[in-house]
């Protein structure tokens, strides 16, 4: 696959309105899915679908942590954050435009 084709594919994934909003939120701070859903006003299931896509394409990473939140203390929750690939793709897009 040519670099230009990969850039188009990555841009298509990243620039979907819901996925882009998720990336914007995660760029501010790592969050778990319930925080993201609440901040966006979207169903957890929809956010989960888009997080999975972002993670498959390398824009987002995650790991399980033990919650310190009073309501969920001691439970394993998955925390998500953005990778450097987001900035790389945006930078490449700016060069091409």
Secondary structure, DSSP 8 states (H G I E B T S, - for coil): --HHHHHHHHHHHHTSHHHHHHHHHHHHS-EEHHHHHHHHT--HHHHHHHHHHHHHTTSEEEEEEE--SGGGTT-EEEEEEE-THHHHHHHHHHHH-
